[in-house]
């Protein structure tokens, strides 16, 4: 964590900025189609990627290519600890590990990769480790008509990485609309989160009880 310093605005922004981590984007084009059938996008556990998007089902240029060729295309992202581990790998090894995981999850495309691409992004994603959440600056500041938005701003709701940019950006824009004489209703409101499943809520309640008894460490600091 680093203290946030803004020239000319001492003590206005109360909070700290987390360290930044690299991120990677990989894309694979296959002559085959993904099988078995699963969600077209989502998060992954136990793999060398964090999330995936079968862009051949959701983005028009890829849809048109897939329709014309019978193939498919997927985009996967690496963040956090996975991206840190991947930093020390060559492009070929990184792509190979990601492709093998994709083919393990969707064996229908195994052995059909016809093109692959890797984009290494410089450190720009916040390092959300223990103790970060309670020390992030908020969207609203002490100065009139000054708001903050971005990955490293506390949106006062559950969101992560680029979702934090979007949620804090909307919140900042809506808070400035009235002072600037703009129509706040023209700015989309933040979507309310879906309620957690019964199983997750029960687990969270149990973990909170253990934390209150001192049997689990606090995650605030």
C-alpha positions as CSV (number, residue, x, y, z in Angstrom):
1,X,0.0,0.0,0.0
2,X,1.1,3.5,-0.8
3,X,-0.2,6.8,0.7
4,X,-2.0,8.8,-1.9
5,X,-0.4,12.2,-2.6
6,X,-2.0,14.9,-4.6
7,X,-0.1,18.2,-5.1
8,X,-2.0,21.2,-3.8
9,X,-4.7,19.1,-2.1
10,X,-3.3,18.0,1.2
11,X,-5.4,15.7,3.3
12,X,-8.3,15.9,0.8
13,X,-8.1,12.4,-0.4
14,X,-8.1,10.2,2.7
15,X,-7.0,6.7,1.7
16,X,-4.2,4.7,0.2
17,X,-3.7,3.2,-3.2
18,X,-2.9,-0.5,-3.5
19,X,0.1,-1.7,-5.5
20,X,-0.5,-2.4,-9.1
21,X,-0.2,-5.8,-10.8
22,X,0.2,-6.8,-14.4
23,X,-2.5,-8.6,-16.4
24,X,-2.6,-10.7,-19.5
25,X,-5.1,-11.3,-22.2
26,X,-4.9,-14.4,-24.4
27,X,-7.1,-15.4,-27.4
28,X,-7.4,-18.7,-29.2
29,X,-9.1,-19.4,-32.5
30,X,-10.2,-23.1,-33.0
31,X,-11.5,-24.9,-36.0
32,X,-13.7,-26.9,-33.7
33,X,-16.5,-25.9,-31.4
34,X,-16.5,-26.0,-27.6
35,X,-17.9,-29.1,-26.0
36,X,-19.4,-30.0,-23.6
37,X,-21.8,-27.0,-23.7
38,X,-21.1,-24.6,-20.8
39,X,-21.7,-20.9,-20.1
40,X,-20.3,-18.6,-22.8
41,X,-18.5,-16.6,-20.2
42,X,-17.5,-16.8,-16.5
43,X,-14.8,-17.3,-14.0
44,X,-12.5,-20.3,-13.7
45,X,-11.0,-22.1,-10.7
46,X,-8.1,-24.5,-10.8
47,X,-6.9,-23.2,-14.1
48,X,-4.1,-20.8,-15.4
49,X,-6.7,-18.2,-16.3
50,X,-9.1,-16.2,-14.2
51,X,-12.1,-15.8,-16.5
52,X,-13.1,-16.5,-20.1
53,X,-15.4,-15.2,-22.9
54,X,-16.3,-17.3,-25.9
55,X,-16.2,-14.2,-28.1
56,X,-17.5,-16.2,-31.0
57,X,-20.9,-16.2,-29.3
58,X,-21.0,-12.6,-28.0
59,X,-19.1,-10.2,-30.4
60,X,-20.3,-9.7,-34.0
61,X,-16.9,-10.0,-35.9
62,X,-16.2,-13.3,-34.1
63,X,-19.7,-14.5,-34.6
64,X,-19.5,-13.9,-38.3
65,X,-16.1,-15.6,-38.5
66,X,-17.4,-18.6,-36.6
67,X,-20.6,-18.8,-38.7
68,X,-18.5,-18.7,-41.9
69,X,-15.8,-21.2,-40.8
70,X,-17.5,-23.5,-38.3
71,X,-14.8,-22.6,-35.8
72,X,-14.8,-20.8,-32.4
73,X,-12.8,-18.2,-30.5
74,X,-12.2,-17.6,-26.8
75,X,-10.6,-14.7,-24.8
76,X,-9.1,-15.4,-21.4
77,X,-7.7,-13.1,-18.8
78,X,-5.0,-13.4,-16.1
79,X,-5.0,-11.2,-13.0
80,X,-3.4,-11.2,-9.6
81,X,-1.3,-14.1,-8.5
82,X,-1.7,-16.0,-11.8
83,X,-0.5,-13.0,-13.8
84,X,2.4,-12.6,-11.4
85,X,3.4,-16.2,-12.0
86,X,3.0,-15.8,-15.7
87,X,5.3,-12.8,-15.8
88,X,8.3,-15.1,-15.6
89,X,7.2,-17.3,-18.4
90,X,8.0,-17.0,-22.1
91,X,5.1,-16.1,-24.5
92,X,5.1,-19.7,-25.9
93,X,4.9,-21.4,-22.4
94,X,2.3,-19.0,-21.2
95,X,0.1,-19.6,-24.2
96,X,0.6,-23.3,-24.1
97,X,-0.5,-23.5,-20.4
98,X,-3.6,-21.4,-21.1
99,X,-4.5,-23.4,-24.2
100,X,-4.1,-26.7,-22.4
101,X,-6.5,-25.6,-19.7
102,X,-9.0,-24.4,-22.3
103,X,-8.8,-27.8,-24.0
104,X,-9.1,-29.6,-20.7
105,X,-12.3,-27.7,-19.8
106,X,-13.7,-27.9,-23.4
107,X,-12.3,-31.1,-24.9
108,X,-14.3,-30.5,-28.0
109,X,-11.7,-28.0,-29.2
110,X,-8.7,-30.1,-28.2
111,X,-6.0,-30.1,-31.0
112,X,-7.9,-27.7,-33.2
113,X,-6.2,-24.4,-32.4
114,X,-5.4,-22.5,-35.6
115,X,-4.2,-19.1,-34.2
116,X,-3.3,-17.7,-30.8
117,X,-2.5,-14.2,-29.5
118,X,-1.1,-12.8,-26.2
119,X,-1.3,-9.3,-24.9
120,X,0.8,-8.4,-21.8
121,X,-0.4,-5.3,-20.1
122,X,1.8,-3.3,-17.8
123,X,0.9,-3.2,-14.0
124,X,-2.4,-1.4,-13.7
125,X,-4.7,-3.7,-11.8
126,X,-4.9,-3.1,-8.0
127,X,-3.5,-5.6,-5.7
128,X,-6.5,-6.3,-3.5
129,X,-4.8,-8.2,-0.7
130,X,-5.7,-8.4,3.0
131,X,-6.1,-4.9,4.5
132,X,-6.7,-3.0,1.3
133,X,-10.5,-2.6,1.4
134,X,-10.7,-0.5,4.5
135,X,-8.1,2.0,3.4
136,X,-9.2,2.9,-0.1
137,X,-10.4,6.5,-0.8
138,X,-14.1,7.0,-1.5
139,X,-15.9,8.4,-4.6
140,X,-17.0,11.5,-2.8
141,X,-14.3,13.8,-1.4
142,X,-14.3,16.8,0.9
143,X,-13.9,19.3,-2.0
144,X,-17.1,20.4,-3.7
145,X,-17.6,18.9,-7.2
146,X,-14.6,16.7,-6.9
147,X,-15.2,12.9,-7.1
148,X,-12.9,10.0,-7.8
149,X,-13.4,6.9,-9.9
150,X,-11.3,3.9,-10.9
151,X,-10.2,0.5,-9.9
152,X,-8.6,1.7,-6.7
153,X,-11.6,3.6,-5.4
154,X,-14.0,2.2,-2.8
155,X,-17.4,1.8,-4.6
156,X,-19.2,0.8,-1.4
157,X,-20.4,-2.4,-3.1
158,X,-18.9,-5.6,-4.2
159,X,-17.1,-5.2,-7.5
160,X,-13.7,-6.1,-8.8
161,X,-11.1,-4.7,-11.3
162,X,-12.8,-3.2,-14.4
163,X,-16.2,-3.5,-12.7
164,X,-14.9,-1.0,-10.1
165,X,-14.1,1.5,-12.8
166,X,-17.6,1.2,-14.2
167,X,-19.4,1.4,-10.8
168,X,-17.3,4.2,-9.4
169,X,-17.5,6.1,-12.7
170,X,-21.3,6.0,-12.7
171,X,-21.5,6.9,-9.0
172,X,-19.1,9.9,-9.6
173,X,-21.1,11.1,-12.6
174,X,-24.4,10.9,-10.8
175,X,-23.1,12.8,-7.8
176,X,-21.9,15.6,-10.1
177,X,-25.0,15.8,-12.3
178,X,-27.1,18.1,-10.1
179,X,-24.3,20.6,-9.2
180,X,-23.5,20.9,-12.9
181,X,-27.2,21.3,-13.9
182,X,-27.3,18.0,-15.7
183,X,-30.2,15.5,-15.7
184,X,-29.2,12.8,-13.3
185,X,-31.8,10.5,-14.8
186,X,-29.9,10.4,-18.0
187,X,-27.1,8.6,-16.3
188,X,-27.7,4.9,-15.7
189,X,-28.0,3.9,-12.0
190,X,-25.9,1.2,-10.6
191,X,-27.4,-2.2,-10.8
192,X,-28.3,-3.8,-7.5
193,X,-26.3,-7.0,-6.8
194,X,-28.1,-10.4,-6.9
195,X,-28.7,-11.8,-3.5
196,X,-26.2,-14.6,-2.5
197,X,-27.3,-18.2,-2.6
198,X,-28.6,-19.8,0.6
199,X,-25.5,-21.9,0.8
200,X,-23.1,-19.0,0.4
201,X,-25.0,-16.9,2.9
202,X,-24.9,-19.7,5.5
203,X,-21.1,-20.1,5.0
204,X,-20.6,-16.4,5.3
205,X,-22.7,-16.3,8.5
206,X,-20.6,-19.2,9.9
207,X,-17.3,-17.5,9.0
208,X,-18.4,-14.2,10.6
209,X,-19.3,-16.0,13.8
210,X,-15.9,-17.6,13.9
211,X,-14.2,-14.3,13.3
212,X,-16.1,-12.6,16.1
213,X,-14.9,-15.4,18.4
214,X,-11.3,-14.8,17.3
215,X,-11.0,-18.2,15.6
216,X,-10.5,-16.6,12.2
217,X,-8.3,-13.5,11.5
218,X,-9.8,-10.2,10.7
219,X,-9.6,-9.2,7.0
220,X,-9.9,-5.5,7.6
221,X,-6.2,-4.9,8.2
